[in-house]
Amino acid sequence: MAAATLPEAATGAEADAALDPGALESAFESSRERIGWRRRLLMAATLVACVGIFFLARTLADAPLIAATWEAGPDEALLLRSSPLPSLDVQHGHALAAIAVDGAPPLAVDARLLQHALRWQVDAAARRAEAQQRRGLAERLQAASAGSTLWLNFADGSRVEAPVQPRGYAGLGWIFWPLSGTALLLYLFGCVLLLSRPHRRNLLFVTMSLCQSTNLLLIAIETLPGLTASTQPLLDEPLLRAALDLATVAAIVQACALYPVRLAQARALGIAAWSTVAVAIGLVAWRPALGGWWLTQGTMLALSATALAVVQRSYRIEANPYTLVLRRFGAAALATLTLATAVVALAARTPLAAEVAAGASTAWYLFSASLLLLIPLLTRSRRLLREFALLAGISTVATSLDLLFVSVFSFSPSGSLAFAIFLALGVYAAARQWALDHLLGSGIVSTERIFDQLYRAAREVQVRPAQYGVQLAQLMRELFDPIEVQTLARAAPRSHVAGSGAALIVPLRDADEGGAQALALRHARRGQRLFSEDDARLADRVVEQLQRAVEYDRAVERGRSEERLRIAQDLHDDIGARLLTLMYQAPTPEMEDYLRHTLLDLKTLTRGLAAPEQPLSHAAAEWKADLTQRLSAADARLDWSSSLERDPPLTVVQWSALTRVLRELVSNALYHGHAQHVGVTLQLRDGELRLQVADDGDGADPGSWSHGLGLGGVRKRVKLLGGEVEWRDNDPRGIVCTMRVSAFCAPD
């Protein structure tokens, strides 16, 4: 388990502060003043690393090399495959028995010189024998480069002089450069993290990065082809590789105890982990014969399991999705390490064990390095890195299976490799999406679902612009399924991830729109995954589309207001003036009175058209005055009752619909029912509007009525408001009409 967590500075109260956009902006502004020295330190660290890798490559390129290609033969024989040297042309396919120089005894050699992975050599005696061969080879090659003659003694008794030459950059092999580049990237990644968040907890991540980048450089050196002395100073010391691995898992245990939840036993766990590593390294250095590989691997597995248990404990204390993802990573890393360890142990006695173990270990270290690179970027869209981590894990499984098939099931090397690759690719193709969704925590919302929910919310916002905040919060719940949604009294210029992916901040309202607000969504998918930068971009696009719907409604309403104002002005200036002229020229008093009432109706209509919004109480007063005048002219009486718990503004649609409904109902009571008494009750309670008109006229049995234009118009206007209307008999006579609009305005 070479990568399981990322220590960060934001924990506890700091993690809560990370949800505050104002705190984030303040931190950004304060950090801008210090970015200069950080950039300079990063440039210096990059320069040092690049110069170091160049110096390493230059040293390896200048190292002496026998210009020949070798391969393993039966009984660990070292066979000459090819060579550009004319003196070795006749020796192709012959076994090399010893290497000698003038003044030194011959060095017996075999195919173990081709196996460079001493760290993963299970047998301690075999590891010591390989190390002795390497030291002897290095001494003789150095002597040959200093002027001595190098002799190759073949098993058939022939002896050939073999000149040595520098390896050169072309002789480093193609795999050296990708491994060195990965090591450089991992090193710089740790530097960037420490400089961006200079906190002592981040030193643990830097420790992991440095240990694994050093491991990758050592593996790059191990991959150099041919018989060379360039690897002798480092590869004769598997203790160094063991120390790097053990230091990595010790840092992981301590980091898991500190982040994202600091456990009460964090100090004790850290001391215990590092003490265990110190004891293990001391035992390996003091008594390698005790089984250095077994002790190292056992300690790594034990500490990795401890780290996983610590993460599980942390998740029980606080169900943080970041902890959940770390637990998944830890389980995957521990499983692959256990598989590689078990397979190498089972195949320790087979001829190809060292060669395949080298491949398995290389794949494992690439997997651990990819996890280290991926964990700090969980909330960001780094699909290439995620795919690389997944492929590295599959490669570890494939190489382990290859070794298992060869050693345990006696497959041929070519057949085993083909079958292992086929099986690994099949698993990758079948489980890729599941792994991305569950292991990496990258849930994907379907395009159809997003479009459907966004379309519905946009339609609701267009009909009721005041419901923008409610619709946005509901849409965020449907898209991300968070455990909690809170409203923050802070401005957020754009959506962004906070709390290491535990929360998503979405802008709700600007300060220019009546108070800056933002939505804080905590723990996506009920705490099963992290928020990512993709989620932030999706939220921004959703907010943009809803704001467009609001702007569209505002533009339409502005157009309607301008058109209503123009119509009101035309009615007042044209029709009003003509009616006034006709009233003055009326031939009879009845006609003059009729025209006067028509002018009053026209005045009410134009005033309503010109004023796009007016309080409900003002409209009710106008309705009462208008109905009183109408009923008085018909020798009828009006009883008006009004109970309003609040006074919301009426839109033109609401005002027009209620005005016409009241006029139509009163007109029906007077002219069809011949009523002498009309009672109107207007109530507004809990956001519901209730309007009732009762009369004592001749009407009866409303269920048998055929609704013409008048009653049909009433139903249509009430439905436009989102309400319902019903007629029933009044006791002892007359009709009662009741209209209800449940969502007339938002309740207090």
C-alpha positions in Angstrom: 0.0 0.0 0.0 2.3 2.7 -1.2 -0.3 5.4 -1.5 -3.3 5.8 0.7 -3.8 9.4 1.7 -2.9 13.1 1.2 -2.2 15.1 4.3 -3.4 18.7 4.0 -3.5 21.8 6.1 -7.3 22.1 6.1 -8.6 19.9 8.9 -11.2 20.4 11.7 -12.1 24.0 11.9 -9.9 24.8 8.9 -11.9 22.3 6.8 -15.1 24.1 7.8 -13.5 27.4 6.9 -12.8 26.0 3.5 -16.5 26.2 2.8 -16.5 29.9 3.3 -15.9 31.7 -0.1 -14.8 34.8 1.7 -12.2 32.9 3.6 -11.0 31.3 0.4 -10.7 34.7 -1.3 -8.8 36.2 1.7 -6.5 33.2 1.7 -5.9 33.7 -2.0 -5.1 37.4 -1.6 -2.7 36.8 1.3 -1.0 34.0 -0.6 -0.5 36.1 -3.7 2.0 38.2 -1.7 4.1 35.2 -1.0 3.9 33.5 -4.4 7.2 35.0 -5.5 9.5 33.2 -3.1 7.5 30.0 -3.7 7.9 30.2 -7.4 11.6 30.8 -7.0 11.9 27.8 -4.7 10.0 25.6 -7.1 12.2 26.7 -10.0 15.3 25.9 -7.9 13.9 22.5 -7.0 13.1 21.8 -10.6 16.5 22.9 -11.7 18.2 20.7 -9.1 16.1 17.7 -10.1 16.7 18.1 -13.8 20.5 18.6 -13.3 20.5 15.5 -11.0 18.8 13.3 -13.6 21.1 14.6 -16.3 24.1 13.9 -14.2 22.8 10.4 -13.5 22.2 9.8 -17.2 25.6 11.1 -18.0 27.2 8.8 -15.4 25.4 5.8 -16.7 26.2 6.7 -20.3 29.9 6.9 -19.5 30.0 3.6 -17.6 32.0 0.7 -19.3 30.0 -1.9 -21.2 30.7 -5.1 -23.0 29.1 -4.5 -26.4 27.0 -7.7 -26.6 23.5 -8.9 -26.0 22.9 -11.8 -23.6 20.1 -14.1 -22.7 19.4 -16.8 -20.1 19.8 -20.3 -21.2 19.2 -23.8 -19.6 20.5 -24.3 -16.1 21.0 -20.5 -15.6 23.6 -20.4 -18.4 24.5 -16.9 -19.8 24.3 -17.2 -23.6 25.6 -14.7 -26.1 22.8 -13.7 -28.4 24.6 -11.1 -30.6 27.5 -8.7 -30.7 28.9 -6.1 -33.1 32.4 -7.1 -32.1 34.1 -9.3 -34.9 35.9 -11.4 -32.2 32.6 -12.6 -30.9 30.9 -13.5 -34.2 31.8 -17.2 -33.8 30.5 -17.3 -30.2 26.9 -16.6 -30.9 24.8 -19.0 -28.8 27.7 -20.1 -26.7 27.6 -20.0 -22.9 29.8 -17.6 -21.0 31.6 -19.3 -18.1 33.8 -16.6 -16.6 35.2 -13.0 -17.1 38.8 -12.3 -16.3 41.3 -9.4 -16.5 45.0 -9.4 -16.3 46.2 -9.7 -12.7 42.9 -11.0 -11.2 41.3 -14.4 -10.9 38.4 -15.3 -13.3 34.9 -14.4 -12.2 32.4 -17.2 -12.6 29.2 -15.9 -14.1 25.8 -17.2 -14.9 22.3 -15.8 -16.0 21.8 -14.2 -12.6 23.7 -11.2 -13.9 20.7 -10.4 -16.1 18.4 -10.2 -13.1 18.6 -6.7 -11.6 15.7 -6.8 -9.1 17.7 -7.7 -6.0 15.0 -6.1 -3.8 12.5 -8.7 -4.9 14.8 -11.7 -4.7 13.2 -13.9 -2.0 16.2 -16.2 -1.3 18.8 -14.4 0.8 21.7 -16.7 -0.3 20.8 -16.1 -4.0 20.7 -12.4 -3.4 24.1 -12.4 -1.8 25.5 -14.5 -4.7 24.1 -12.1 -7.3 25.5 -9.1 -5.4 28.9 -10.7 -5.3 28.8 -11.4 -9.1 27.9 -7.7 -9.7 30.7 -6.4 -7.5 33.2 -8.7 -9.3 31.9 -7.7 -12.7 32.1 -4.0 -11.8 35.7 -4.3 -10.6 36.8 -6.1 -13.8 35.0 -3.6 -16.1 36.6 -0.7 -14.3 40.0 -2.4 -14.6 39.4 -2.9 -18.3 38.4 0.7 -18.8 41.6 1.7 -17.0 43.7 -0.2 -19.6 43.7 -3.8 -18.6 42.7 -6.5 -21.0 39.3 -8.1 -20.5 38.9 -11.8 -21.4 35.6 -13.8 -21.9 36.0 -17.5 -21.1 33.3 -19.6 -22.7 32.0 -23.0 -21.6 33.5 -24.7 -24.7 37.0 -23.7 -23.5 37.5 -20.8 -25.9 38.8 -17.5 -24.7 38.1 -14.2 -26.5 39.4 -10.7 -25.8 36.5 -8.3 -25.4 37.1 -4.5 -25.4 34.8 -2.3 -23.3 33.3 0.9 -24.4 31.0 3.6 -22.9 27.3 2.7 -23.0 26.3 6.0 -24.5 22.8 7.6 -24.2 21.4 5.3 -26.8 22.4 2.3 -24.7 20.3 3.4 -21.7 17.2 1.7 -23.2 13.8 3.1 -23.9 12.3 2.4 -20.5 14.9 4.4 -18.6 13.4 7.7 -19.8 9.7 7.2 -18.9 10.7 5.9 -15.5 13.0 8.8 -14.9 10.3 11.2 -16.1 7.7 9.7 -13.7 10.2 9.9 -10.9 10.8 13.6 -11.7 7.1 14.3 -11.9 6.4 12.7 -8.5 9.2 14.6 -6.9 8.0 17.9 -8.4 4.5 17.1 -7.3 5.5 16.8 -3.7 7.4 20.1 -4.0 4.4 21.9 -5.4 2.1 20.5 -2.7 4.5 21.6 0.1 5.1 25.0 -1.4 1.4 25.7 -2.1 0.4 24.5 1.5 3.4 24.8 3.7 2.3 22.7 6.6 4.2 20.1 8.5 1.6 17.5 7.8 2.4 17.8 4.1 5.9 16.7 4.9 4.5 13.2 5.1 3.3 13.4 1.5 6.7 14.8 0.5 8.3 11.8 2.3 6.1 9.4 0.3 6.9 11.2 -3.0 10.6 11.3 -2.4 10.8 7.6 -1.4 8.8 6.4 -4.4 10.5 8.7 -6.9 13.9 7.4 -5.6 12.5 3.9 -6.0 11.5 4.7 -9.6 15.0 6.0 -10.4 16.6 2.8 -9.0 14.2 0.7 -11.1 15.2 2.8 -14.1 18.8 2.0 -13.4 17.9 -1.7 -13.0 16.4 -1.8 -16.5 19.7 -1.0 -18.3 20.5 -3.8 -20.7 23.7 -5.7 -21.0 26.6 -6.5 -18.6 27.7 -3.2 -17.1 29.2 -1.7 -14.0 26.8 1.3 -13.8 24.4 -0.3 -11.3 27.0 -1.7 -8.9 27.1 1.3 -6.4 23.3 1.1 -5.7 21.9 -2.2 -6.6 24.2 -4.2 -4.3 22.2 -2.6 -1.5 18.6 -3.9 -1.4 18.5 -2.5 2.1 18.1 1.0 0.6 15.1 -0.1 -1.4 13.6 -1.8 1.6 14.1 1.3 3.7 12.3 3.4 1.0 9.3 1.1 1.0 9.0 0.9 4.7 9.4 4.7 5.2 6.6 5.1 2.7 4.1 2.9 4.5 5.1 4.4 7.9 4.3 7.9 6.5 1.0 6.6 5.2 0.0 5.3 8.6 0.8 8.6 10.3 -1.0 10.6 7.6 -4.1 8.5 7.8 -4.2 9.2 11.6 -4.0 12.9 11.0 -6.2 13.5 7.9 -9.0 14.0 7.2 -9.9 13.4 10.8 -7.2 13.6 13.5 -7.6 10.6 15.7 -6.9 10.8 19.4 -4.2 8.1 19.0 -2.5 9.9 16.1 0.8 10.5 18.0 0.9 6.9 19.3 0.2 5.5 15.9 2.9 7.6 14.2 5.5 6.6 16.9 4.6 2.9 16.6 4.8 2.9 12.8 8.2 4.6 12.6 9.5 2.4 15.5 8.4 -0.7 13.6 10.2 0.5 10.5 13.3 1.3 12.4 13.4 -2.2 14.0 12.7 -3.9 10.7 15.5 -2.0 8.9 17.9 -2.7 11.7 17.1 -6.5 11.6 17.6 -6.6 7.8 20.9 -4.7 8.1 22.1 -6.7 11.0 21.1 -10.2 10.0 20.2 -10.4 6.3 20.2 -14.2 6.5 17.1 -14.0 8.7 15.2 -13.4 5.5 15.3 -9.7 4.6 12.7 -10.0 1.9 10.2 -11.8 4.1 10.7 -9.3 6.9 10.3 -6.3 4.6 7.2 -7.6 2.8 5.6 -8.7 6.1 6.2 -5.3 7.7 4.8 -3.5 4.6 1.7 -5.6 4.6 1.1 -5.2 8.3 1.6 -1.4 8.2 -0.6 -1.2 5.1 -3.4 -3.1 6.8 -2.9 -0.8 9.8 -3.3 2.2 7.6 -6.5 0.8 6.1 -7.9 0.1 9.6 -7.1 3.7 10.6 -8.9 5.0 7.6 -11.9 2.8 8.5 -11.8 4.2 12.0 -11.7 7.7 10.7 -14.7 7.1 8.5 -16.7 5.8 11.4 -16.0 9.0 13.3 -16.9 11.2 10.4 -18.6 9.9 7.2 -16.4 12.0 4.9 -16.5 11.0 1.2 -12.8 11.8 1.0 -12.1 9.2 3.7 -14.3 6.7 1.7 -12.3 7.2 -1.4 -9.0 6.8 0.5 -10.4 3.6 2.0 -11.1 2.3 -1.5 -7.6 3.3 -2.7 -6.1 1.6 0.3 -8.0 -1.6 -0.2 -7.0 -1.7 -3.9 -3.3 -1.0 -3.1 -3.2 -3.6 -0.3 -4.9 -6.2 -2.5 -2.4 -5.7 -5.4 0.6 -5.7 -3.0 -0.7 -8.9 -1.4 -1.1 -10.6 -4.8 2.4 -9.6 -6.0 4.0 -10.7 -2.7 2.2 -14.1 -2.7 3.0 -14.8 -6.3 6.7 -13.9 -6.0 6.9 -16.1 -2.9 5.3 -19.0 -4.6 7.5 -18.7 -7.7 10.8 -18.1 -5.8 12.3 -21.4 -7.0 11.4 -21.2 -10.7 14.0 -20.3 -13.4 12.0 -17.2 -14.6 11.1 -16.1 -11.1 13.5 -13.2 -10.9 12.7 -11.9 -14.4 8.9 -11.9 -13.9 9.2 -10.6 -10.4 11.1 -7.6 -11.8 8.2 -6.9 -14.1 5.7 -7.3 -11.3 7.6 -5.0 -9.0 8.0 -2.4 -11.7 4.3 -2.4 -12.4 3.6 -2.2 -8.7 5.8 0.8 -8.2 4.2 2.5 -11.2 0.8 1.8 -9.7 1.8 3.2 -6.3 3.3 6.3 -7.9 0.1 6.9 -10.0 -2.0 6.7 -6.8 0.3 9.3 -5.1 -0.1 11.6 -8.1 -3.9 11.0 -8.3 -5.0 11.4 -4.7 -4.4 15.2 -4.5 -6.3 15.6 -7.8 -9.4 13.7 -6.9 -11.6 16.7 -7.1 -10.1 17.8 -10.5 -10.7 16.3 -13.9 -7.5 14.3 -14.7 -8.9 11.5 -16.8 -5.5 10.6 -18.3 -4.0 10.2 -14.8 -7.0 8.1 -13.7 -6.7 5.9 -16.7 -2.9 5.5 -16.1 -3.6 4.5 -12.5 -6.1 2.0 -13.5 -3.8 0.5 -16.2 -0.9 0.4 -13.8 -3.0 -1.6 -11.3 -4.2 -4.0 -14.1 -0.6 -4.4 -15.2 0.4 -5.4 -11.7 -2.3 -8.1 -11.7 -1.3 -9.2 -15.2 2.4 -9.7 -14.4 1.6 -11.4 -11.2 -0.7 -13.8 -13.0 2.0 -14.4 -15.6 4.4 -15.5 -12.9 1.8 -17.6 -11.2 0.9 -19.4 -14.4 4.6 -20.1 -15.2 5.6 -21.2 -11.7 2.6 -23.0 -10.3 0.7 -24.2 -13.4 3.8 -24.9 -15.6 2.6 -22.8 -18.5 5.1 -22.0 -21.2 6.4 -18.4 -20.9 4.8 -17.2 -24.2 1.5 -18.9 -23.5 1.4 -17.6 -19.9 2.1 -14.1 -21.0 -0.6 -14.2 -23.7 -3.2 -15.6 -21.3 -2.4 -13.2 -18.5 -2.6 -10.2 -20.9 -5.9 -11.5 -22.3 -7.3 -12.0 -18.9 -6.2 -8.6 -17.6 -7.6 -6.7 -20.6 -10.9 -8.6 -20.2 -11.1 -7.5 -16.6 -10.1 -3.9 -17.6 -12.8 -3.7 -20.3 -15.5 -5.2 -18.1 -14.7 -3.4 -14.9 -13.3 0.0 -16.1 -16.5 2.0 -15.7 -17.3 0.4 -12.4 -13.8 1.1 -11.1 -14.0 4.8 -12.2 -17.4 5.2 -10.5 -16.7 3.3 -7.3 -12.9 3.2 -6.7 -12.2 6.7 -8.0 -15.5 8.2 -6.9 -16.3 9.8 -10.2 -20.1 9.4 -10.6 -21.5 10.4 -13.9 -24.9 12.0 -14.4 -26.5 11.0 -17.7 -27.1 13.8 -20.3 -30.7 12.8 -20.6 -31.3 13.2 -16.9 -29.5 16.6 -16.8 -31.5 17.9 -19.8 -34.8 16.7 -18.4 -34.3 18.2 -14.9 -32.9 21.4 -16.3 -35.8 21.8 -18.8 -38.3 21.3 -16.0 -36.6 23.8 -13.7 -36.2 26.4 -16.4 -39.9 26.2 -17.3 -40.8 26.6 -13.6 -38.5 29.6 -13.3 -40.0 31.2 -16.4 -43.5 30.8 -15.0 -42.5 31.9 -11.4 -39.2 33.9 -11.5 -39.5 34.3 -7.7 -38.9 30.6 -7.3 -35.4 30.7 -8.8 -33.6 30.0 -5.6 -36.0 27.1 -4.7 -35.7 25.6 -8.1 -31.9 25.9 -8.2 -31.6 24.2 -4.8 -34.0 21.4 -5.9 -32.1 20.9 -9.1 -28.8 20.6 -7.2 -30.3 18.0 -5.0 -31.5 16.0 -7.9 -28.2 16.2 -9.8 -25.8 15.5 -6.9 -28.0 13.9 -4.2 -26.1 15.7 -1.3 -26.7 14.9 2.3 -27.2 18.6 3.2 -27.9 21.8 1.3 -27.3 25.1 3.1 -27.6 28.7 2.1 -24.6 30.9 2.8 -24.8 34.7 3.2 -21.7 35.0 1.1 -20.9 35.9 -2.5 -19.5 33.2 -4.8 -18.4 34.4 -8.3 -18.5 30.8 -9.6 -19.0 27.3 -8.4 -16.0 25.7 -6.7 -15.1 22.7 -4.7 -14.3 23.1 -1.0 -13.3 20.9 1.9 -11.2 18.6 -0.3 -14.2 17.6 -2.3 -16.6 17.3 0.6 -18.6 20.3 -0.4 -19.6 22.3 -3.5 -20.3 26.0 -3.4 -22.8 27.2 -6.0 -23.6 31.0 -6.5 -27.3 31.7 -5.8 -27.7 35.4 -5.8 -25.5 38.5 -6.5 -25.4 41.4 -4.1 -27.1 43.6 -6.8 -30.1 41.3 -6.7 -30.9 41.8 -3.0 -28.2 40.2 -0.9 -25.4 37.9 -1.9 -26.1 34.2 -1.3 -24.6 30.9 -2.2 -25.6 27.3 -1.8 -23.3 24.9 0.0 -23.8 21.2 -1.0 -22.2 18.7 1.4 -21.3 15.1 0.6 -22.4 14.1 -2.9 -24.4 11.0 -3.6 -25.3 10.7 0.1 -21.6 10.8 1.1 -20.5 8.1 -1.4 -18.3 10.2 -3.6 -16.4 13.5 -3.8 -17.4 16.6 -5.6 -15.0 17.4 -8.5 -14.2 20.2 -10.8 -16.5 18.6 -13.4 -19.3 19.0 -10.9 -18.4 22.7 -10.4 -18.4 23.2 -14.2 -21.8 21.4 -14.5 -23.2 23.6 -11.7 -22.0 26.8 -13.4 -23.7 25.7 -16.6 -26.9 24.9 -14.8 -26.9 28.3 -13.0 -26.2 30.0 -16.3 -29.2 28.3 -18.0 -31.5 29.1 -15.1 -30.3 32.7 -15.1 -31.0 32.8 -18.8 -34.5 31.6 -18.1 -35.0 34.4 -15.6 -33.5 37.0 -18.0 -35.8 35.7 -20.7 -38.8 36.1 -18.4 -37.7 39.6 -17.5 -37.2 40.5 -21.1 -40.7 39.2 -21.9 -42.2 41.0 -19.0 -40.4 44.3 -20.1 -41.9 43.8 -23.5 -45.3 43.2 -22.1 -45.1 46.2 -19.8 -44.1 48.4 -22.7 -46.9 47.1 -24.8 -49.5 47.4 -21.9 -48.3 51.0 -21.3 -48.7 51.8 -25.0 -52.2 50.2 -25.1 -53.2 52.0 -21.9 -52.0 55.3 -23.4 -53.9 54.7 -26.6 -57.1 53.8 -24.8 -56.8 56.8 -22.6 -56.0 59.3 -25.3 -58.2 57.9 -28.1 -61.1 55.8 -26.7 -61.4 57.8 -23.5 -61.5 61.1 -25.4 -64.2 59.8 -27.7 -66.3 58.4 -24.8 -66.0 61.7 -23.0 -67.2 63.5 -26.1 -70.2 61.1 -26.4 -71.0 61.6 -22.8 -71.3 65.4 -23.2 -73.4 64.8 -26.3 -75.6 62.1 -24.8 -79.3 62.6 -25.8 -80.7 61.2 -22.6 -79.6 61.1 -18.9 -79.6 57.3 -19.0 -77.1 57.3 -21.9 -74.9 59.8 -20.1 -74.9 57.7 -17.0 -74.0 54.6 -19.0 -71.2 56.4 -20.7 -69.9 57.7 -17.3 -69.8 54.1 -15.9 -68.0 53.0 -19.1 -65.4 55.8 -18.6 -64.9 54.6 -15.0 -64.3 51.1 -16.2 -61.9 52.3 -18.8 -60.0 54.3 -16.2 -59.7 51.2 -14.0 -58.5 49.2 -16.9 -55.9 51.7 -18.1 -54.6 52.2 -14.5 -54.1 48.4 -14.1 -52.4 48.2 -17.5 -50.0 51.1 -16.8 -49.0 49.8 -13.3 -47.4 46.4 -13.8 -47.5 45.6 -10.0 -49.6 46.9 -7.2 -50.2 45.6 -3.7 -53.1 43.2 -3.1 -54.7 45.6 -0.6 -54.8 48.5 -3.1 -56.4 46.2 -5.7 -58.9 45.0 -3.1 -59.9 48.6 -2.3 -60.4 49.4 -6.0 -62.5 46.2 -6.4 -64.6 47.1 -3.5 -65.2 50.6 -4.7 -66.0 49.4 -8.2 -68.5 46.7 -7.0 -70.1 49.1 -4.6 -70.8 51.5 -7.4 -72.2 48.7 -9.7 -74.4 47.3 -7.0 -75.7 50.7 -5.9 -76.7 51.5 -9.5 -78.7 48.2 -9.5 -80.3 48.9 -6.1 -78.4 46.0 -4.6 -76.2 45.8 -1.5 -72.5 44.7 -1.1 -71.1 43.0 1.9 -67.3 43.0 1.7 -65.0 41.0 4.0 -61.2 41.0 3.6 -58.6 39.1 5.7 -55.0 39.4 4.4 -52.1 38.1 6.5 -49.6 39.8 4.1 -49.8 42.2 1.2 -48.0 40.7 -1.8 -47.7 42.7 -5.0 -49.9 41.5 -7.9 -48.6 40.9 -11.3 -50.6 42.2 -14.3 -51.8 38.6 -15.0 -53.0 38.2 -11.4 -54.7 41.6 -11.3 -56.4 41.2 -14.6 -57.6 37.7 -13.9 -59.0 38.6 -10.4 -60.6 41.8 -11.7 -62.4 40.1 -14.6 -63.5 37.1 -12.4 -65.1 39.4 -9.8 -66.8 41.5 -12.4 -68.1 38.4 -14.2 -69.5 36.8 -11.0 -71.1 40.0 -9.8 -72.6 40.7 -13.3 -74.1 37.2 -13.3 -75.6 37.7 -9.9 -77.2 41.0 -10.9 -78.4 40.4 -14.5 -79.1 36.7 -14.4 -80.0 36.0 -10.8 -81.5 39.5 -10.0 -79.8 39.4 -6.7 -80.5 42.1 -4.1 -77.5 41.2 -1.9 -74.0 40.1 -2.8 -71.3 39.1 -0.3 -67.6 39.0 -1.3 -65.0 37.4 1.0 -61.3 37.7 0.2 -58.7 35.8 2.3 -55.0 35.2 2.0 -53.5 32.7 4.5 -50.3 30.6 4.3 -49.8 31.7 0.7 -53.3 30.5 -0.4 -55.8 33.0 -1.8 -59.5 32.3 -1.3 -62.2 34.4 -3.0 -65.9 33.7 -2.5 -68.9 35.5 -4.1 -72.3 34.6 -2.6 -75.7 36.1 -3.7 -79.4 35.7 -2.9 -80.6 35.6 -6.5 -82.7 33.2 -8.5 -79.9 30.9 -9.5 -80.1 27.3 -8.5 -78.6 23.8 -9.3 -75.2 25.0 -10.8 -74.3 21.5 -11.6 -76.8 21.5 -14.5 -75.5 24.8 -16.0 -73.9 24.9 -19.5 -70.9 27.1 -19.2 -70.8 29.6 -21.9 -68.3 32.4 -22.6 -68.8 34.0 -19.1 -68.4 31.0 -16.8 -65.9 29.4 -19.2 -63.8 32.6 -19.0 -63.9 32.4 -15.2 -62.6 28.8 -15.2 -59.9 29.7 -17.7 -58.6 32.7 -15.7 -58.6 30.8 -12.5 -56.7 27.9 -14.1 -54.2 30.4 -15.4 -53.5 31.4 -11.8 -53.0 27.8 -10.9 -56.2 27.5 -8.9 -59.6 25.9 -9.0 -63.2 27.2 -8.9 -66.6 25.6 -7.9 -70.2 26.7 -7.8 -72.8 25.4 -5.3 -76.3 26.4 -4.0 -76.5 29.1 -1.4 -78.8 28.5 1.6 -81.6 29.5 1.6 -81.4 30.8 -2.0 -78.8 31.9 -4.6 -75.4 30.7 -5.6 -72.0 30.6 -3.9 -68.9 30.6 -6.1 -65.5 29.8 -4.4 -62.1 30.2 -6.0 -58.9 28.9 -4.4 -55.3 29.4 -5.5 -53.1 27.3 -3.2 -49.7 28.7 -4.4 -50.7 32.3 -4.9 -47.6 33.6 -3.2 -44.8 32.3 -1.1 -45.8 31.8 2.6 -43.9 33.6 5.3 
